[in-house]
Amino acid sequence: MPSIAMPMYWGKVNAKGLSLFCHQLALVLKAGIPLVTGLRLIAEEMSDKRLKKTVMALADRVSSGESLGEGMIEHPDCFPEMLVAMVRVGEISGSLETILSDMGHYYEAQWKRHQDRVAALTYPAIVVLVALGVLVFLLLYVLPTFSGIFDSMEVDIPQGTQRLMDFSAWMSHNWLFLLGGFAILVILLNLALRIKPIAYGKDALILKIPVLGRILMMDDGIRIAHSLSMMYRNGVHILVSMGILKNTVCNRYLAEGLAQVDKKLQEGMPLSAGFEASGVFPDSFYQMFKIGEETGALDKSLDYLYEYYHQEMTRRLEGLSNIIEPVVILIVGLMVLTIILSVLNPILALYSNYANF
């Protein structure tokens, strides 16, 4: 199953773990517990060993005089750039507790979307695997058995059936080479996708796939709108926000688009015009940004865009899941039917010959 969008893991820390950490730290501050004591209390209760070790190290840094944001920036594998920026804003503005609570909800929403995507695609993936398993079983075990029976009885096999039997025999003798070749192909493909131009081309191409491309665009659109809204509402400068957003999306084509928007902003262009000039994002993006700029309610426009894309992506994911299942069943069913008919034809012909005899 292809992965969709922003990584749910930073190093070995997932969005669920970050959400829990932010919520717990917000509660600690609300209760009036000193930050260092609170960090150590949270670390002691953590089941994630990597995050536990990092939070203990963070507590040591804070106890030595560093701010929370300064300590977090030393652990980019655990704490994303956006979280660090928001924490530093919270420390300056005196609203750290509120910002940590907001970030907890932010990562909670990220994790929930990830779970929704997995849930929507799990059943179709199981159907595909079971169907392929049945097909392989028929080709590697059932057909060779009937081939031996037909050979022993010297049955006159139709040309189509003979070709299928030959293909089955070839697969039976070469499955190990096929498996090895597939593994080598996957490794080479993985290495090729590490080459920047190839990876960029792949990311641009995948967004053009009907249905799936639109879903992927919406998923990153949700992330961009939600992240930008959070940072804008809490006073993070728009240029700083765009710099962070470039490193938030996984799709290199969209990341390049955000880099173009960032460049336009530095040249003095409004946010909406920057998104429009990039030529990468849907019309709804810069239209909502423009409305927000003209009304002075950019955060509300971003929230609306986030909610709209979230509902639309959920609906399309369900639709994709409903389409994949019957299509796969139909295709594999036709393949299985072809194999069964190929086996039955010689048997029926043999029965007819005996009946006439």
Helices and strands as residue ranges (DSSP letters): E 9-10, E 13-14, H 15-30, H 35-45, H 49-63, H 68-72, H 81-93, H 96-137, I 138-142, H 143-153, H 159-192, H 196-206, H 212-233, H 238-245, H 252-266, H 271-278, H 283-295, H 298-356
